[in-house]
C-alpha cells in the first residue's frame, strides 16, 4: 500500500466516527489556540518595547560609585565623609552609594571612545511663566537634553540638534493648560523661576523650541509627566551652580552620564571605567533591554507551559480515540494482515490517523487565533496607539504557526505510537475470530 493510500484510508477511517474525531480535534484546537495567542501577545509586546527603545540612544552609560562598605548591615557609622554617601534601595536590598566629585566625573572624559561627560544635575524649579502673562504654573520636573531621536515625539516645532542655553522644550500639558495652540507657542519666551542657594527667587528666560507630545508607553509611568520641561545640559549646570554653590554637598553627584562616540565602544569604556575604580557601577540601555527581554521570555514560556498542559491532556484524548478505533477495527486489521499487509504498514496507518487529528486540531486553533487577532487589533487599534503600545495587541508570525503545527503533529504522532503498536501486534487469526 502506497503512502497516498495510507493517507486516504486514514481520512476515511476518521470519518467513521465523526463525533469522537471532532471532540478530539476540538480538544487539541483549544491548546493550539491558546499557544498561538500566547506567542502573538509576546510578539506584540516585544515589538512595542523594541519600538520605544529604538527611540532612545544606546550611546549613553550611567555611572555610579558603590560605597566601600556596601556589604555592611545595619546603619553605617558616622564619619566626616558621611555627607558624601546616601542609602538607597536597589532591587529590594539596601545599598550605600558614594557621591562622586566633579574631578572624578571629569576623569571619564579622558577615556578613549568617550564623547562627553556630565553629572546628574538634580535641580528644582518653582514655576514657569509665559512672558507677558501674569499666571505662573508649577514645574514637576526639569529634564536635561536628550541625545535620543525625539523627532517622532514632537507635537510642534523642532527638537534642537545643537542646544543653546536659551532653548527649552515643553510637554504638551503646558500648551493644553495655557489654551494656546502648540504651534503658536514656538518662539515665545518663558520665564523659569527657581530658588538660589540663599533661598531667594531667581529667574531665567528661555525660548520655546518645541512641544513634546503627551508621554505614552513606558514614559507615561514616570513619577512626573505633567509639568515637565527640558533644557540644555549647560543650562542645568548654570542653575545648579546658582542653587548649590556654597552648600555642603556642592559638586558631589550620585551618578554621571557618559556619552560614547559609538555603541561599539561600550565594552572598552566599561573596562576603562572599572580600571579607574573597581567600585564604579556602570549601566546602559543594553542592560535594560536584556532585563526586559528576560522578563518577557519568562512570561511567554510560563504561559506556553500552561498551554502545553492543555495539549498534554488532549494527547491522552488521541490515545483514547485511537485505542477505541483499534478495538472497533480488530477484524479489519486481521483481514488486512491476512491479505499480506506488513506490520509496518498497519502501524503507519494508525500513526497517520493520529497525525491527521493533530494537524486538524492545530489548523482549527490557528484559524480561531487569527480571527481573534484581526478582531482585537481592529477594534482596539486606536486605543493601543494612544497608550503607546503600537498598533497591534496580538502579532502572530508565520514562524509561530509553523512551530505550533509541527509541535502538534509531533505530539499527535507520539500519542499514536501506543495504539499503533497495539494494532501492529494483533494476531490475524485471533483478530478474525473477534465478534
N, C-alpha and C positions, 0 to 999 in steps of 0.2 A: 504493500500500500504506500502510495506516494505521500509526501508531506502535505500536498494540497488536499489530498483525500482525507488525511487526518484532520485538517482544519475544517473541511466541510462536514465531516461526521461529528466533530466536536460541537460545531454550531447547531447541528440538528439535534444532538443529544441534550444540549442546554434548553432547547425549545420544548423538550418533552415535559418538563415540569417547570412551567413558566413562573409560577408563584414563588417556588423555592429559589429559583435563579434570581428573580427580581429582588427579593428580600436580601439575598446575599450581596448583590450588586449595590443596593442602596446602603447597606452597612459599610461597604468599602468606600462608597462615594462620600459619606459623611467625613470619614477620615481624610480622604483626598481633598475635600472642600476646605476643611479647617487647616490642613497643612499648606495648601496653596495660598490661602488668605494670610496665614502667618508669614510666609515668605514675602507676600505682596506688601503687607504692612511694614515689615522690616525694610524692604527696598525703598518704600516711600519715605520712611523716617531717615534712612541713611542718605537718600538723595537730598532731602531738606537740610540735613546737617551739613552735607558737603557744599550745598549752595551757599549757606550762610557763612561757613568757614572760609569759602573761597574768596569772600569779600574782605577777609581780614588778612593782614600781611603776615607772612611766616618768616619775616626778616628780623623779628624782634625777640630778644631774650630778656627775661625778668630775673634779676639777680638779687638775692638776699643773703644775709650773713647770720648763720646759726651761732648762738652763744656757745662758749667753751663748755659750759655746764648744762648742755642741752638734755642730758640724760638724768639730771638731778631730779629727785622727787621732792614734793613739798614746796614751800615758799623760799625763793633764793635769799641768801644773806645780803644785807645792805652793804654797799661799798661806795666809794667815791665815783665809780663809773655807773652807778645804778641808773642815772638819767639816760644812759646810752643803751638801755635794754628795755624790752617790753615782753609781757607774757601774752600768748595768744593760743588759739585752738586750731590745730591742723589735723583734719580727718578725725576729729573727736578726741585727740590727745593733746595734752598741754605741751607747749614748746616755748622756749625763750629765744626771741630774735634780737640780735645785737644790731643797734643802729650803726650805719656806715657814715663815715665822714666824707666831706666833699673831695678831699685828697684821695681817699680810697676809690671813690667812684671815677675820678678823673684818670686814674691809672688804667681803667678799662679801655680808654680811648687810644692808648698806645699799642694795643694788641692788633696784630695784623688781621685784616678782614673786618675790622670794626669801622663803621662809617660815622657814627655819632653816639654819644652817651649823655643821659640826663637823669637827675634824681627824681624821686617821687615828690613833687611839689604839692603837698596837701594843703591847698589854700581854701579859704572860705569867703564867700561874698554875701553881702547883706541884701542887696536889691539890684534890680535892673530897671532903668527908666529911659523911655524913649525921649530923645532930645526935643524939648518944646512941649512935653506932656507932663503934667503935674503928678500923675499917678505913678507909684512905684510897685514893682512886683518882686516876689520872693525868688531867689535863685536856690534851687535844691542842691545843685552840684555843678562845679566848674571842671570841665574836662580839658585835657591837653589835646593839641592837634594830633590827628591820627595819620599814619603812613599807609593806611589801608585805602583801597579804592572805594570812595564814597559816592561816586557818580550816580549809581542806581538809587541811592538813598535821598538824593536831593529833590526837594519839592519845588524850589525856586532858586535862582542864582546859580553860582558855581562854587564847588569846593576848591579853596585856594591851593594851587600847586606849590607856590612859594609864599609861605605865610609871612606877613609883616606883623609888627607889634600892634597895629591898628585893626587887624582883621578879627572878625568874630562870626561864628555860625550859631544860629539859634535853632532850638527844636520847634516843631510846628505848633506846639502848645502855646507859645507866646503870640504867634500870629492869630490863633483862634481867640486867645484872651483879649488881645488888643482890638480884634474885629477889623483887622486890615488884611487885605489880600497879600499872600506871601510875596508875590512878585513886586508889590508896591513897597515892601519893606527893604528891598535890596538897595544898598547905597545910603540908607538912612543911618543916622548916628544914634547910638545908645550909650547911656552912662552906667557904669558898673560901680556900685558903692560897696566899700569893704572897710573893716576896722584895721587900723595900723597897730604897731606894737604898743602904742600908748593908749589904745582903746578909743581913738578918735576916728570919725568917719573920714575916709579919703575916697576920692573918685577918679575914675579913668575913663576916657572916651574911646569908643570903638566904632568902626564902620561895618555894617552888616554885609557880609559877602554871600551868604547863602542861608536857606532854611531847610533843615533836615525833616524828613517825613517822620510821622509817629513811629516809634520803635516797634518792631514785631519780632516774633520768634524768641530766641534766647535773650535778646536785648530787652524785651519788654518785661523780663523777670528781674531786672535790676532793681536796686534799692530806691533809686530816684530817677524817674523817667518823665517827669512833668516839667519842672523848671530847670532845664539843662542848657548850659552854654558851652561853647568850645572856643578856646583861644590858643594862640601860639605858645610854644614852649618858652620862648623869650619873654612873653608877657606874663606867663606863670612865674618865671624866675623873678621878674621885676616886682610883682605883687607879693611874692613870698618874702622878698628882701624887706619890703615895707612892713609886712606883718610880723616878722620874726627876728629881724636884725637886732641883736642885743638881748634876745631871750636866751634862756639856759640851753635849750636844745637847738639853737640856730645852726644850720648847716649839718644836721645829723638826720639821716634818712633811713626809713625802714627797708626800702629797696630801690633799685636803679633799673633803668631800661637801656638795653644795648641794641643799637640798630646795626645790622650786618650789611656788608656790601652785597652779599648774595647768600641765599639759603644754603648753598653748598659749603659755606664756611662755618656752619653751626658747630660741627663736631670739633674742629680745630680751635674755635674760640672758646667753647666749653672747656676744653682741656687746658687752654691758656689761663682761663679764669680760675680753674681748680689749682693750677700751679702757683697762683698768687697767694691763695689761702684755701686750705682743704675744707674749711667750714663754709665756703660760699655754696649756696644752693641755687641752681640755675633751672629755670623752667621756660617753656616756649609753647607755641601753638601746636607743635608736633606732639608734645606731651598730652595736651588737652585732647587732640584728635585721637591719639592712641587710647586714652581712657574712655572716651565716648564710644569708640568702636568696640572696645572690650565689653562695655555695658550692653550695647545694642546686640552684639553677638550672643552674649549670655542670655539675654531676654529671649532672643529668637530661638536659641537651642532649647530653652526651657519650654516655650510654647510648642515648639515642634515635638518635644518629648511627650507632651500631653496628647498631641495629635497621634503620635506613634502608639500610645496606649489604645486609642480607639481602633487603629489599624490592626493592632495585635488581637484585639477582641474579634475584629472582623475576619482575621485569618482563621480563627477557630470555626467561624461560620463556613468558611470554604472547606475546611476539613470535614465538617459535618455534612455539608452538601454533597461532597464527592464520595464520602463513605456510604451515604444513603443511595447514591447513584450506583455504586459498586454492588450493593445488596440487591437493588432492583433489577440490575442488568446481569446477574450472575449467569443465567442460561445463555444470554447473548455472548458474554465473554467466553464461556465454554465452547459455543459454536464457532466463534472466530478462531479459537485455538485449535479446534478440531479440523478446521479448514486450512490450517497451516500458518496462521498469523503468528509471527515471532513474539516472544515475551516482551522484547524491547519495544515493539510497535504498540502492544497493549499498554505498556507503561507510558509511552509517549502520548497515546490517545488521551489518557486522563490528565496528564501534565498539560497538554494543550488546552483542555477544557478549563483547568484551574487558572491558567494564564489569561485565557479569554475573559473569565469572570473578573480578574484583577484589572485588565485593561478597560473593560466596560465600566467598572466602578470608578476608575481613575478618570475616564472620559466624562462621565456624568458629573463628578465632583468638580472637575476643571471647568466645565461649561457653566455650572452654577456660580463658581468663583468669579469667572469673567463677567457674568451678569451682575453680581454684587459690585464688582469693581466699576463697571460702567455706571451703575445707578448712583453709588456713593460719590464718585468723582464728578458726576454731572450735577447732582443736587447740591453738594456742599462745596463746589469749586470756589465760589467767591468767598465763602466764609473761611476756607483754608488759606486763600491768598491774603485775606485781611489779617489773619493771625500769624502770617509769616511762615506757614507750613509748606508753601508751594501749591501747585495746582492739583496734586494727587495725594489722596489719603491711602490709596492702595495702588501698587505698581507691580503687576505680575510680569515677569520676564519669561521669554521662551526657555531659558535655562531651567527656571523653576518648574515649568510644565514638563519638560523632558525628564527632569530629575524625579518628579513625583510619579510620572507614568512608568518610568523604568523601575523605580523603587517598588511600586505596587505590583508590577509584573513579576519582579524577582520574589517579593513576599508571597505572592499567589503560587508561584512555582514551588517554593519551599513548602508552603502549606499543602500542596497537592502531592508531595512526594510520598507520604504515608498511604493515602488512598490508592495512588498509582501502583505502589509496590504490592499492596494487598491484592489488587486486580491481577497483577503480573503473576503472583504466586498461586492463583486459583488452579486447582486440578481440573482439567477439562472434563473428565468423566464424572467427577462429583458435581461439577457445575451444571452439566446437562441433566442430572437427576434431580436438581433443585426444583421445587414446586413454587 
